[in-house]
């Protein structure tokens, strides 16, 4: 579990490898990640946009920007939370993701809430001794 807090916006990420969605022999490794966003501030905020920087084990970087998350732009009052799960395919068995959410306060001010850097890794293969 990875966590960052920016101006009272707590972002926690829990990644996991999805072997049933992956094809290692074809260079496709699929990871899911669950994000929980908790508003611990006294302001009402809305998640307006997202930015992701995805880096595979070869150093290849992909940047993703877009409105909201999973088709939503959730509004969080003080003490409220929003969770969602999404996914990311990689061409390598490991990589990293990090980024930020553009949050807007009720007063119309925007700020970037950090998404903590987190690691995407397939589980270590179990070695069988004979």
SEZA-68153 format. One record per atom (N, C-alpha, C, CB): residue in three letters; z, x, y; residue number from 1. Coordinates in steps of 0.001 Angstrom, whole numbers. Glycine has a CB too. Layout:
REM SEZA-68153
- rest,Z,X,Y,nr
- ALA,Z,X,Y,NUM .
...
//
This chain:
REM SEZA-68153
- rest,Z,X,Y,nr
- UNK,0,837,-1174,1 .
- UNK,0,0,0,1 .
- UNK,0,888,1245,1 .
- UNK,1215,-956,-6,1 .
- UNK,-798,526,2200,2 .
- UNK,-961,1309,3425,2 .
- UNK,-664,387,4600,2 .
- UNK,-2409,1930,3533,2 .
- UNK,17,925,5639,3 .
- UNK,444,63,6739,3 .
- UNK,317,769,8079,3 .
- UNK,1880,-392,6527,3 .
- UNK,-89,-7,9102,4 .
- UNK,-117,476,10485,4 .
- UNK,331,-672,11374,4 .
- UNK,-1549,996,10897,4 .
- UNK,982,-333,12497,5 .
- UNK,1422,-1343,13460,5 .
- UNK,938,-936,14847,5 .
- UNK,2980,-1509,13437,5 .
- UNK,269,-1860,15521,6 .
- UNK,-217,-1635,16882,6 .
- UNK,203,-2823,17743,6 .
- UNK,-1776,-1441,16907,6 .
- UNK,989,-2570,18767,7 .
- UNK,1411,-3626,19699,7 .
- UNK,1936,-4873,18984,7 .
- UNK,250,-4013,20598,7 .
- UNK,2723,-4642,17948,8 .
- UNK,3328,-5750,17227,8 .
- UNK,2438,-6411,16193,8 .
- UNK,3764,-6761,18184,8 .
- UNK,1240,-5871,15981,9 .
- UNK,347,-6401,14948,9 .
- UNK,415,-5460,13750,9 .
- UNK,-1132,-6546,15476,9 .
- UNK,1006,-5956,12669,10 .
- UNK,1177,-5168,11452,10 .
- UNK,6,-5441,10517,10 .
- UNK,2531,-5496,10755,10 .
- UNK,-655,-4370,10069,11 .
- UNK,-1791,-4490,9151,11 .
- UNK,-1445,-3703,7886,11 .
- UNK,-3133,-3961,9810,11 .
- UNK,-1393,-4415,6767,12 .
- UNK,-1085,-3795,5481,12 .
- UNK,-2280,-3979,4557,12 .
- UNK,208,-4404,4852,12 .
- UNK,-2688,-2899,3882,13 .
- UNK,-3846,-2949,2988,13 .
- UNK,-3438,-2503,1585,13 .
- UNK,-4997,-2059,3527,13 .
- UNK,-3870,-3278,594,14 .
- UNK,-3644,-2929,-805,14 .
- UNK,-4999,-2889,-1517,14 .
- UNK,-2670,-3951,-1496,14 .
- UNK,-5518,-1677,-1801,15 .
- UNK,-6821,-1564,-2476,15 .
- UNK,-6674,-1535,-4000,15 .
- UNK,-7552,-300,-2003,15 .
- UNK,-7761,-1895,-4701,16 .
- UNK,-7772,-1784,-6160,16 .
- UNK,-9209,-1638,-6655,16 .
- UNK,-7093,-3020,-6812,16 .
- UNK,-9345,-915,-7749,17 .
- UNK,-10650,-708,-8380,17 .
- UNK,-10995,-1935,-9219,17 .
- UNK,-10653,584,-9259,17 .
- UNK,-12272,-2342,-9190,18 .
- UNK,-12726,-3517,-9935,18 .
- UNK,-13733,-3075,-11007,18 .
- UNK,-13365,-4577,-8971,18 .
- UNK,-13252,-2674,-12194,19 .
- UNK,-14175,-2172,-13219,19 .
- UNK,-15218,-3205,-13642,19 .
- UNK,-13394,-1725,-14433,19 .
- UNK,-14858,-4496,-13627,20 .
- UNK,-15796,-5536,-14058,20 .
- UNK,-16962,-5722,-13085,20 .
- UNK,-15062,-6850,-14224,20 .
- UNK,-16807,-5230,-11856,21 .
- UNK,-17874,-5314,-10847,21 .
- UNK,-18619,-3981,-10688,21 .
- UNK,-17285,-5742,-9495,21 .
- UNK,-18193,-2977,-11456,22 .
- UNK,-18723,-1620,-11296,22 .
- UNK,-19692,-1251,-12412,22 .
- UNK,-17584,-614,-11251,22 .
- UNK,-20592,-316,-12107,23 .
- UNK,-21521,248,-13087,23 .
- UNK,-21563,1763,-12869,23 .
- UNK,-22964,-392,-12956,23 .
- UNK,-20538,2479,-13360,24 .
- UNK,-20479,3930,-13115,24 .
- UNK,-21733,4678,-13544,24 .
- UNK,-19297,4513,-13829,24 .
- UNK,-22365,4229,-14644,25 .
- UNK,-23580,4910,-15117,25 .
- UNK,-24735,4739,-14133,25 .
- UNK,-23989,4373,-16496,25 .
- UNK,-24645,3754,-13249,26 .
- UNK,-25668,3539,-12221,26 .
- UNK,-25171,3959,-10830,26 .
- UNK,-26092,2064,-12201,26 .
- UNK,-24027,4654,-10797,27 .
- UNK,-23500,5129,-9519,27 .
- UNK,-22991,4010,-8625,27 .
- UNK,-24556,5899,-8792,27 .
- UNK,-22393,2992,-9223,28 .
- UNK,-21820,1888,-8436,28 .
- UNK,-20367,1687,-8846,28 .
- UNK,-22636,565,-8634,28 .
- UNK,-19492,1873,-7864,29 .
- UNK,-18054,1692,-8059,29 .
- UNK,-17607,661,-7030,29 .
- UNK,-17254,3061,-7909,29 .
- UNK,-17016,-436,-7511,30 .
- UNK,-16655,-1519,-6599,30 .
- UNK,-15139,-1590,-6448,30 .
- UNK,-17213,-2870,-7103,30 .
- UNK,-14710,-1672,-5200,31 .
- UNK,-13290,-1755,-4878,31 .
- UNK,-13018,-3029,-4087,31 .
- UNK,-12831,-509,-4080,31 .
- UNK,-11897,-3669,-4389,32 .
- UNK,-11440,-4812,-3597,32 .
- UNK,-10231,-4343,-2799,32 .
- UNK,-11086,-6060,-4508,32 .
- UNK,-10002,-4987,-1679,33 .
- UNK,-8810,-4679,-899,33 .
- UNK,-8290,-5969,-281,33 .
- UNK,-9112,-3614,199,33 .
- UNK,-6968,-6098,-308,34 .
- UNK,-6308,-7254,290,34 .
- UNK,-5621,-6788,1560,34 .
- UNK,-5286,-7913,-698,34 .
- UNK,-5881,-7508,2642,35 .
- UNK,-5310,-7176,3944,35 .
- UNK,-4353,-8291,4351,35 .
- UNK,-6427,-6975,5020,35 .
- UNK,-3169,-7900,4808,36 .
- UNK,-2227,-8860,5390,36 .
- UNK,-1990,-8445,6838,36 .
- UNK,-870,-8916,4578,36 .
- UNK,-2222,-9378,7745,37 .
- UNK,-2024,-9144,9173,37 .
- UNK,-844,-10014,9600,37 .
- UNK,-3331,-9473,10014,37 .
- UNK,189,-9397,10151,38 .
- UNK,1378,-10136,10597,38 .
- UNK,1564,-9889,12086,38 .
- UNK,2659,-9705,9795,38 .
- UNK,1730,-10969,12821,39 .
- UNK,1980,-10864,14257,39 .
- UNK,3486,-10824,14492,39 .
- UNK,1326,-12052,15033,39 .
- UNK,4009,-9631,14751,40 .
- UNK,5442,-9482,15043,40 .
- UNK,5689,-9412,16548,40 .
- UNK,6004,-8220,14357,40 .
- UNK,4636,-9639,17333,41 .
- UNK,4783,-9607,18795,41 .
- UNK,5202,-10987,19301,41 .
- UNK,3454,-9156,19478,41 .
- UNK,5389,-11107,20594,42 .
- UNK,5735,-12387,21211,42 .
- UNK,4503,-13107,21741,42 .
- UNK,6735,-12175,22341,42 .
- UNK,3328,-12474,21611,43 .
- UNK,2076,-13054,22106,43 .
- UNK,1299,-13738,20988,43 .
- UNK,1209,-11975,22755,43 .
- UNK,592,-14790,21352,44 .
- UNK,-377,-15406,20452,44 .
- UNK,-1635,-14537,20534,44 .
- UNK,-673,-16932,20839,44 .
- UNK,-2215,-14194,19383,45 .
- UNK,-3404,-13345,19363,45 .
- UNK,-4470,-13952,18455,45 .
- UNK,-3046,-11917,18895,45 .
- UNK,-5716,-13575,18729,46 .
- UNK,-6816,-13979,17865,46 .
- UNK,-7585,-12742,17452,46 .
- UNK,-7743,-14999,18572,46 .
- UNK,-7900,-12666,16160,47 .
- UNK,-8716,-11568,15646,47 .
- UNK,-10170,-11921,15958,47 .
- UNK,-8487,-11336,14087,47 .
- UNK,-10784,-11144,16833,48 .
- UNK,-12143,-11437,17292,48 .
- UNK,-13219,-10680,16519,48 .
- UNK,-12263,-11113,18754,48 .
- UNK,-12934,-9421,16172,49 .
- UNK,-13966,-8589,15532,49 .
- UNK,-13321,-7521,14664,49 .
- UNK,-14879,-7931,16592,49 .
- UNK,-14167,-6892,13832,50 .
- UNK,-13681,-5825,12947,50 .
- UNK,-14599,-4618,13055,50 .
- UNK,-13599,-6313,11474,50 .
- UNK,-14021,-3463,12766,51 .
- UNK,-14782,-2215,12673,51 .
- UNK,-14251,-1457,11468,51 .
- UNK,-14668,-1353,13994,51 .
- UNK,-15139,-1055,10571,52 .
- UNK,-14775,-255,9402,52 .
- UNK,-15577,1035,9387,52 .
- UNK,-15006,-1047,8098,52 .
- UNK,-14902,2098,9001,53 .
- UNK,-15562,3373,8728,53 .
- UNK,-15284,3669,7256,53 .
- UNK,-15041,4549,9690,53 .
- UNK,-16364,3679,6463,54 .
- UNK,-16263,3861,5018,54 .
- UNK,-16890,5212,4677,54 .
- UNK,-16968,2687,4237,54 .
- UNK,-16134,6064,3986,55 .
- UNK,-16607,7405,3645,55 .
- UNK,-16518,7593,2137,55 .
- UNK,-15784,8497,4387,55 .
- UNK,-17630,7981,1502,56 .
- UNK,-17574,8221,57,56 .
- UNK,-17211,9687,-214,56 .
- UNK,-18936,7862,-614,56 .
- UNK,-17112,10039,-1497,57 .
- UNK,-16671,11390,-1880,57 .
- UNK,-17660,12479,-1482,57 .
- UNK,-16442,11450,-3371,57 .
- UNK,-18905,12110,-1172,58 .
- UNK,-19900,13082,-723,58 .
- UNK,-19891,13242,797,58 .
- UNK,-21289,12663,-1192,58 .
- UNK,-19008,12503,1478,59 .
- UNK,-18951,12583,2931,59 .
- UNK,-19924,11652,3642,59 .
- UNK,-19213,13978,3357,59 .
- UNK,-20632,10809,2883,60 .
- UNK,-21555,9841,3481,60 .
- UNK,-20730,8747,4172,60 .
- UNK,-22518,9224,2393,60 .
- UNK,-21017,8523,5452,61 .
- UNK,-20255,7556,6248,61 .
- UNK,-21093,6312,6523,61 .
- UNK,-19791,8190,7575,61 .
- UNK,-20474,5170,6340,62 .
- UNK,-21094,3892,6679,62 .
- UNK,-20158,3183,7652,62 .
- UNK,-21367,3011,5391,62 .
- UNK,-20703,2692,8757,63 .
- UNK,-19894,1964,9725,63 .
- UNK,-20295,498,9707,63 .
- UNK,-20053,2561,11146,63 .
- UNK,-19304,-367,9710,64 .
- UNK,-19541,-1805,9661,64 .
- UNK,-18815,-2456,10833,64 .
- UNK,-19066,-2410,8301,64 .
- UNK,-19545,-3250,11599,65 .
- UNK,-18958,-3999,12713,65 .
- UNK,-19368,-5450,12572,65 .
- UNK,-19408,-3423,14098,65 .
- UNK,-18501,-6354,13003,66 .
- UNK,-18868,-7762,12933,66 .
- UNK,-17796,-8641,13526,66 .
- UNK,-19135,-8169,11506,66 .
- UNK,-18147,-9902,13688,67 .
- UNK,-17200,-10883,14217,67 .
- UNK,-16222,-11286,13129,67 .
- UNK,-17938,-12124,14768,67 .
- UNK,-14945,-11336,13481,68 .
- UNK,-13922,-11838,12572,68 .
- UNK,-13855,-11124,11240,68 .
- UNK,-14145,-13267,12332,68 .
- UNK,-13239,-11814,10280,69 .
- UNK,-13125,-11318,8904,69 .
- UNK,-13376,-12484,7960,69 .
- UNK,-11716,-10670,8639,69 .
- UNK,-14067,-12246,6883,70 .
- UNK,-14428,-13252,5883,70 .
- UNK,-14828,-14583,6537,70 .
- UNK,-13258,-13474,4915,70 .
- UNK,-15632,-14499,7590,71 .
- UNK,-16136,-15694,8249,71 .
- UNK,-15146,-16425,9142,71 .
- UNK,-16617,-16620,7236,71 .
- UNK,-14003,-15809,9396,72 .
- UNK,-12977,-16464,10214,72 .
- UNK,-12549,-15573,11372,72 .
- UNK,-11758,-16828,9356,72 .
- UNK,-12030,-16195,12413,73 .
- UNK,-11416,-15493,13538,73 .
- UNK,-10031,-16106,13721,73 .
- UNK,-12295,-15605,14864,73 .
- UNK,-9099,-15714,12838,74 .
- UNK,-7794,-16377,12813,74 .
- UNK,-6977,-16172,14092,74 .
- UNK,-7002,-15880,11635,74 .
- UNK,-6232,-17221,14454,75 .
- UNK,-5297,-17173,15570,75 .
- UNK,-3897,-17083,14963,75 .
- UNK,-5447,-18435,16521,75 .
- UNK,-3129,-16094,15432,76 .
- UNK,-1783,-15881,14903,76 .
- UNK,-753,-16005,16019,76 .
- UNK,-1677,-14499,14225,76 .
- UNK,119,-16983,15885,77 .
- UNK,1241,-17093,16802,77 .
- UNK,2317,-16093,16406,77 .
- UNK,1805,-18530,16814,77 .
- UNK,3338,-15913,17242,78 .
- UNK,4426,-15004,16892,78 .
- UNK,5013,-15351,15523,78 .
- UNK,5522,-15049,17963,78 .
- UNK,5120,-14338,14657,79 .
- UNK,5690,-14529,13328,79 .
- UNK,4710,-15040,12287,79 .
- UNK,6823,-15467,13414,79 .
- UNK,3486,-15360,12679,80 .
- UNK,2512,-15881,11716,80 .
- UNK,1722,-14743,11071,80 .
- UNK,1551,-16869,12403,80 .
- UNK,1142,-15042,9905,81 .
- UNK,376,-14023,9198,81 .
- UNK,-918,-14610,8660,81 .
- UNK,1201,-13419,8055,81 .
- UNK,-1853,-13725,8322,82 .
- UNK,-3140,-14095,7741,82 .
- UNK,-3479,-13039,6708,82 .
- UNK,-4268,-14216,8834,82 .
- UNK,-3877,-13479,5522,83 .
- UNK,-4271,-12547,4464,83 .
- UNK,-5668,-12883,3975,83 .
- UNK,-3266,-12584,3291,83 .
- UNK,-6400,-11855,3572,84 .
- UNK,-7714,-12070,2977,84 .
- UNK,-8022,-10913,2049,84 .
- UNK,-8810,-12213,4065,84 .
- UNK,-8966,-11160,1146,85 .
- UNK,-9422,-10123,230,85 .
- UNK,-10929,-9963,402,85 .
- UNK,-9056,-10471,-1252,85 .
- UNK,-11367,-8721,441,86 .
- UNK,-12786,-8422,550,86 .
- UNK,-13087,-7260,-384,86 .
- UNK,-13192,-8089,2024,86 .
- UNK,-14303,-6759,-334,87 .
- UNK,-14678,-5689,-1249,87 .
- UNK,-15640,-4699,-643,87 .
- UNK,-15275,-6263,-2479,87 .
- UNK,-15786,-3575,-1344,88 .
- UNK,-16636,-2496,-862,88 .
- UNK,-17216,-1738,-2046,88 .
- UNK,-15847,-1544,63,88 .
- UNK,-18551,-1658,-2143,89 .
- UNK,-19154,-823,-3178,89 .
- UNK,-19287,619,-2681,89 .
- UNK,-20537,-1383,-3593,89 .
- UNK,-19072,1565,-3571,90 .
- UNK,-19273,2983,-3253,90 .
- UNK,-20208,3581,-4296,90 .
- UNK,-17908,3759,-3211,90 .
- UNK,-20898,4641,-3916,91 .
- UNK,-21765,5361,-4850,91 .
- UNK,-20992,6455,-5588,91 .
- UNK,-22961,5971,-4104,91 .
- UNK,-19728,6670,-5214,92 .
- UNK,-18888,7696,-5827,92 .
- UNK,-17589,7048,-6319,92 .
- UNK,-18588,8853,-4816,92 .
- UNK,-16881,7706,-7262,93 .
- UNK,-15666,7101,-7814,93 .
- UNK,-14455,7146,-6873,93 .
- UNK,-15313,7789,-9095,93 .
- UNK,-14638,7700,-5684,94 .
- UNK,-13542,7693,-4721,94 .
- UNK,-14108,7733,-3310,94 .
- UNK,-12585,8887,-4960,94 .
- UNK,-13254,7373,-2366,95 .
- UNK,-13642,7372,-963,95 .
- UNK,-12485,6891,-110,95 .
- UNK,-14882,6492,-737,95 .
- UNK,-12760,6696,1165,96 .
- UNK,-11721,6208,2070,96 .
- UNK,-12309,5139,2987,96 .
- UNK,-11116,7374,2901,96 .
- UNK,-11414,4305,3509,97 .
- UNK,-11780,3314,4519,97 .
- UNK,-10712,3341,5602,97 .
- UNK,-11923,1876,3897,97 .
- UNK,-11129,3082,6825,98 .
- UNK,-10205,2924,7938,98 .
- UNK,-10936,2153,9012,98 .
- UNK,-9686,4304,8473,98 .
- UNK,-10204,1685,10011,99 .
- UNK,-10888,945,11057,99 .
- UNK,-9937,283,12023,99 .
- UNK,-11775,-82,10454,99 .
- UNK,-10424,-809,12626,100 .
- UNK,-9600,-1532,13596,100 .
- UNK,-10106,-2958,13745,100 .
- UNK,-9602,-814,14964,100 .
- UNK,-9207,-3803,14230,101 .
- UNK,-9541,-5179,14581,101 .
- UNK,-9441,-5310,16085,101 .
- UNK,-8605,-6204,13861,101 .
- UNK,-10405,-6005,16690,102 .
- UNK,-10301,-6330,18108,102 .
- UNK,-9480,-7615,18183,102 .
- UNK,-11734,-6495,18796,102 .
- UNK,-8321,-7513,18831,103 .
- UNK,-7427,-8656,18994,103 .
- UNK,-7473,-9095,20454,103 .
- UNK,-5965,-8303,18557,103 .
- UNK,-7392,-10410,20662,104 .
- UNK,-7377,-10945,22022,104 .
- UNK,-6108,-11761,22217,104 .
- UNK,-8641,-11813,22302,104 .
- UNK,-5397,-11474,23302,105 .
- UNK,-4169,-12214,23596,105 .
- UNK,-4525,-13568,24219,105 .
- UNK,-3242,-11395,24548,105 .
- UNK,-3536,-14449,24303,106 .
- UNK,-3740,-15768,24909,106 .
- UNK,-4195,-15620,26358,106 .
- UNK,-2443,-16610,24836,106 .
- UNK,-3806,-14502,27007,107 .
- UNK,-4190,-14259,28391,107 .
- UNK,-5576,-13650,28547,107 .
- UNK,-3191,-13367,29033,107 .
- UNK,-6297,-13445,27405,108 .
- UNK,-7657,-12935,27477,108 .
- UNK,-7786,-11426,27439,108 .
- UNK,-8285,-13427,28695,108 .
- UNK,-6673,-10708,27262,109 .
- UNK,-6746,-9239,27172,109 .
- UNK,-7039,-8849,25729,109 .
- UNK,-5414,-8570,27668,109 .
- UNK,-7870,-7810,25557,110 .
- UNK,-8180,-7351,24205,110 .
- UNK,-7592,-5964,23959,110 .
- UNK,-9702,-7332,23978,110 .
- UNK,-7312,-5696,22705,111 .
- UNK,-6854,-4368,22286,111 .
- UNK,-7262,-4169,20837,111 .
- UNK,-5300,-4208,22462,111 .
- UNK,-7315,-2903,20420,112 .
- UNK,-7660,-2562,19046,112 .
- UNK,-6390,-2414,18220,112 .
- UNK,-8498,-1265,18994,112 .
- UNK,-6292,-3180,17136,113 .
- UNK,-5187,-3040,16187,113 .
- UNK,-5680,-2146,15049,113 .
- UNK,-4695,-4450,15646,113 .
- UNK,-4963,-1080,14806,114 .
- UNK,-5373,-106,13787,114 .
- UNK,-5308,-685,12381,114 .
- UNK,-4500,1133,13868,114 .
- UNK,-6345,-405,11596,115 .
- UNK,-6316,-634,10151,115 .
- UNK,-6022,744,9560,115 .
- UNK,-7698,-1270,9588,115 .
- UNK,-4936,883,8796,116 .
- UNK,-4587,2220,8302,116 .
- UNK,-5671,2787,7384,116 .
- UNK,-3253,2173,7559,116 .
- UNK,-5854,4100,7424,117 .
- UNK,-6766,4751,6483,117 .
- UNK,-6195,4556,5082,117 .
- UNK,-6954,6284,6818,117 .
- UNK,-7074,4191,4142,118 .
- UNK,-6610,4050,2769,118 .
- UNK,-7645,4618,1811,118 .
- UNK,-6319,2576,2438,118 .
- UNK,-7149,4981,639,119 .
- UNK,-7951,5664,-356,119 .
- UNK,-8480,4678,-1392,119 .
- UNK,-7137,6763,-1032,119 .
- UNK,-9720,4870,-1781,120 .
- UNK,-10332,4098,-2866,120 .
- UNK,-10564,5077,-4014,120 .
- UNK,-11689,3393,-2408,120 .
- UNK,-9915,4837,-5129,121 .
- UNK,-10020,5758,-6263,121 .
- UNK,-10028,4988,-7569,121 .
- UNK,-8866,6774,-6252,121 .
- UNK,-10906,5399,-8492,122 .
- UNK,-10837,4799,-9821,122 .
- UNK,-9585,5362,-10496,122 .
- UNK,-12146,5096,-10672,122 .
- UNK,-8987,4589,-11408,123 .
- UNK,-7812,5113,-12118,123 .
- UNK,-8228,6330,-12954,123 .
- UNK,-7168,4007,-13031,123 .
- UNK,-7302,7227,-13152,124 .
- UNK,-7593,8402,-13971,124 .
- UNK,-7897,7962,-15397,124 .
- UNK,-6409,9403,-13948,124 .
- UNK,-8922,8535,-15968,125 .
- UNK,-9268,8210,-17346,125 .
- UNK,-8142,8683,-18260,125 .
- UNK,-10626,8859,-17752,125 .
- UNK,-7809,7851,-19235,126 .
- UNK,-6759,8225,-20167,126 .
- UNK,-7337,9146,-21212,126 .
- UNK,-6121,6986,-20821,126 .
- UNK,-6646,10241,-21431,127 .
- UNK,-7108,11222,-22416,127 .
- UNK,-6456,10890,-23769,127 .
- UNK,-6760,12697,-21962,127 .
- UNK,-7269,10821,-24807,128 .
- UNK,-6745,10529,-26139,128 .
- UNK,-6728,11840,-26929,128 .
- UNK,-7610,9426,-26873,128 .
- UNK,-5537,12174,-27420,129 .
- UNK,-5407,13395,-28227,129 .
- UNK,-5420,13024,-29696,129 .
- UNK,-4107,14171,-27872,129 .
- UNK,-6178,13798,-30489,130 .
- UNK,-6265,13526,-31935,130 .
- UNK,-5483,14550,-32700,130 .
- UNK,-7721,13514,-32415,130 .
//
